[in-house]
Amino acid sequence: MYFRLSQIEQLRAFKLRDKQMILRLALSHLDAKTKVVLRIAKLLLLTPFFASLVVFEGWLLLPVLLVAGLIYPLLTTPLEIQFGKPKLAQAIAEFNASNKP
Protein backbone atom coordinates (compact mmCIF):
# COMPACT_ATOMS: atom_id res chain seq x y z
CA MET A 1 0.00 0.00 0.00
CA TYR A 2 1.26 3.43 -0.92
CA PHE A 3 1.15 6.19 1.69
CA ARG A 4 2.41 9.04 -0.50
CA LEU A 5 2.12 9.91 -4.16
CA SER A 6 5.91 10.10 -4.43
CA GLN A 7 6.09 6.34 -3.82
CA ILE A 8 4.27 5.54 -7.08
CA GLU A 9 6.74 4.79 -9.86
CA GLN A 10 4.44 6.07 -12.65
CA LEU A 11 4.26 9.52 -11.05
CA ARG A 12 7.96 10.11 -10.33
CA ALA A 13 8.43 12.45 -13.29
CA PHE A 14 5.66 14.82 -12.18
CA LYS A 15 5.62 17.69 -9.70
CA LEU A 16 3.51 17.41 -6.54
CA ARG A 17 0.64 19.52 -7.88
CA ASP A 18 0.60 17.47 -11.06
CA LYS A 19 0.55 14.23 -9.05
CA GLN A 20 -2.42 15.51 -7.06
CA MET A 21 -4.23 16.50 -10.24
CA ILE A 22 -3.58 13.08 -11.78
CA LEU A 23 -4.94 11.36 -8.67
CA ARG A 24 -8.06 13.55 -8.85
CA LEU A 25 -8.48 12.60 -12.51
CA ALA A 26 -8.06 8.91 -11.67
CA LEU A 27 -10.67 9.17 -8.91
CA SER A 28 -13.06 10.97 -11.25
CA HIS A 29 -12.90 8.00 -13.64
CA LEU A 30 -14.16 5.59 -10.98
CA ASP A 31 -17.65 4.23 -11.42
CA ALA A 32 -20.36 5.34 -8.99
CA LYS A 33 -20.33 2.10 -7.00
CA THR A 34 -16.58 2.34 -6.37
CA LYS A 35 -16.87 5.99 -5.38
CA VAL A 36 -19.51 5.06 -2.79
CA VAL A 37 -17.29 2.28 -1.44
CA LEU A 38 -14.38 4.74 -1.19
CA ARG A 39 -16.46 7.26 0.72
CA ILE A 40 -17.78 4.59 3.08
CA ALA A 41 -14.23 3.31 3.69
CA LYS A 42 -13.06 6.85 4.49
CA LEU A 43 -16.02 7.32 6.81
CA LEU A 44 -15.30 4.05 8.63
CA LEU A 45 -11.66 5.06 9.00
CA LEU A 46 -12.39 8.55 10.31
CA THR A 47 -15.42 7.90 12.55
CA PRO A 48 -13.50 6.48 15.55
CA PHE A 49 -10.92 9.23 15.25
CA PHE A 50 -13.43 12.07 15.26
CA ALA A 51 -15.66 10.35 17.83
CA SER A 52 -12.73 10.48 20.25
CA LEU A 53 -12.83 14.30 20.00
CA VAL A 54 -16.04 14.37 22.06
CA VAL A 55 -14.08 14.35 25.33
CA PHE A 56 -12.66 17.82 24.67
CA GLU A 57 -14.67 20.92 25.59
CA GLY A 58 -14.36 24.66 25.19
CA TRP A 59 -11.07 26.15 24.09
CA LEU A 60 -9.28 22.82 24.48
CA LEU A 61 -11.14 21.66 21.41
CA LEU A 62 -9.51 24.27 19.15
CA PRO A 63 -5.94 22.87 19.08
CA VAL A 64 -7.29 19.31 18.90
CA LEU A 65 -9.39 20.22 15.84
CA LEU A 66 -6.36 21.86 14.26
CA VAL A 67 -4.34 18.66 14.71
CA ALA A 68 -7.29 16.61 13.41
CA GLY A 69 -7.43 18.78 10.30
CA LEU A 70 -3.73 18.18 9.69
CA ILE A 71 -4.04 14.42 10.24
CA TYR A 72 -7.08 14.02 7.96
CA PRO A 73 -5.09 13.87 4.69
CA LEU A 74 -2.59 11.48 6.24
CA LEU A 75 -5.41 9.03 6.93
CA THR A 76 -7.36 9.41 3.70
CA THR A 77 -4.65 9.75 1.04
CA PRO A 78 -3.54 6.08 1.14
CA LEU A 79 -7.15 5.00 0.58
CA GLU A 80 -7.56 7.39 -2.34
CA ILE A 81 -4.30 6.18 -3.89
CA GLN A 82 -5.36 2.55 -3.54
CA PHE A 83 -8.74 3.16 -5.17
CA GLY A 84 -7.33 5.42 -7.91
CA LYS A 85 -4.38 3.21 -8.85
CA PRO A 86 -6.26 1.08 -11.43
CA LYS A 87 -7.22 4.25 -13.36
CA LEU A 88 -3.82 5.91 -13.03
CA ALA A 89 -2.56 5.16 -16.55
CA GLN A 90 -5.76 6.60 -18.04
CA ALA A 91 -5.46 9.69 -15.83
CA ILE A 92 -1.80 10.24 -16.80
CA ALA A 93 -2.68 10.02 -20.49
CA GLU A 94 -5.54 12.50 -20.03
CA PHE A 95 -3.30 14.85 -18.00
CA ASN A 96 -0.56 14.76 -20.64
CA ALA A 97 -3.08 15.36 -23.43
CA SER A 98 -4.59 18.36 -21.67
CA ASN A 99 -1.21 19.96 -20.89
CA LYS A 100 0.37 19.77 -24.35
CA PRO A 101 1.03 23.17 -25.93
C-alpha positions in Angstrom: 0.0 0.0 0.0 1.3 3.4 -0.9 1.1 6.2 1.7 2.4 9.0 -0.5 2.1 9.9 -4.2 5.9 10.1 -4.4 6.1 6.3 -3.8 4.3 5.5 -7.1 6.7 4.8 -9.9 4.4 6.1 -12.6 4.3 9.5 -11.0 8.0 10.1 -10.3 8.4 12.5 -13.3 5.7 14.8 -12.2 5.6 17.7 -9.7 3.5 17.4 -6.5 0.6 19.5 -7.9 0.6 17.5 -11.1 0.6 14.2 -9.0 -2.4 15.5 -7.1 -4.2 16.5 -10.2 -3.6 13.1 -11.8 -4.9 11.4 -8.7 -8.1 13.5 -8.8 -8.5 12.6 -12.5 -8.1 8.9 -11.7 -10.7 9.2 -8.9 -13.1 11.0 -11.2 -12.9 8.0 -13.6 -14.2 5.6 -11.0 -17.7 4.2 -11.4 -20.4 5.3 -9.0 -20.3 2.1 -7.0 -16.6 2.3 -6.4 -16.9 6.0 -5.4 -19.5 5.1 -2.8 -17.3 2.3 -1.4 -14.4 4.7 -1.2 -16.5 7.3 0.7 -17.8 4.6 3.1 -14.2 3.3 3.7 -13.1 6.8 4.5 -16.0 7.3 6.8 -15.3 4.1 8.6 -11.7 5.1 9.0 -12.4 8.6 10.3 -15.4 7.9 12.6 -13.5 6.5 15.5 -10.9 9.2 15.3 -13.4 12.1 15.3 -15.7 10.4 17.8 -12.7 10.5 20.2 -12.8 14.3 20.0 -16.0 14.4 22.1 -14.1 14.3 25.3 -12.7 17.8 24.7 -14.7 20.9 25.6 -14.4 24.7 25.2 -11.1 26.1 24.1 -9.3 22.8 24.5 -11.1 21.7 21.4 -9.5 24.3 19.2 -5.9 22.9 19.1 -7.3 19.3 18.9 -9.4 20.2 15.8 -6.4 21.9 14.3 -4.3 18.7 14.7 -7.3 16.6 13.4 -7.4 18.8 10.3 -3.7 18.2 9.7 -4.0 14.4 10.2 -7.1 14.0 8.0 -5.1 13.9 4.7 -2.6 11.5 6.2 -5.4 9.0 6.9 -7.4 9.4 3.7 -4.7 9.8 1.0 -3.5 6.1 1.1 -7.2 5.0 0.6 -7.6 7.4 -2.3 -4.3 6.2 -3.9 -5.4 2.6 -3.5 -8.7 3.2 -5.2 -7.3 5.4 -7.9 -4.4 3.2 -8.9 -6.3 1.1 -11.4 -7.2 4.3 -13.4 -3.8 5.9 -13.0 -2.6 5.2 -16.6 -5.8 6.6 -18.0 -5.5 9.7 -15.8 -1.8 10.2 -16.8 -2.7 10.0 -20.5 -5.5 12.5 -20.0 -3.3 14.8 -18.0 -0.6 14.8 -20.6 -3.1 15.4 -23.4 -4.6 18.4 -21.7 -1.2 20.0 -20.9 0.4 19.8 -24.3 1.0 23.2 -25.9 
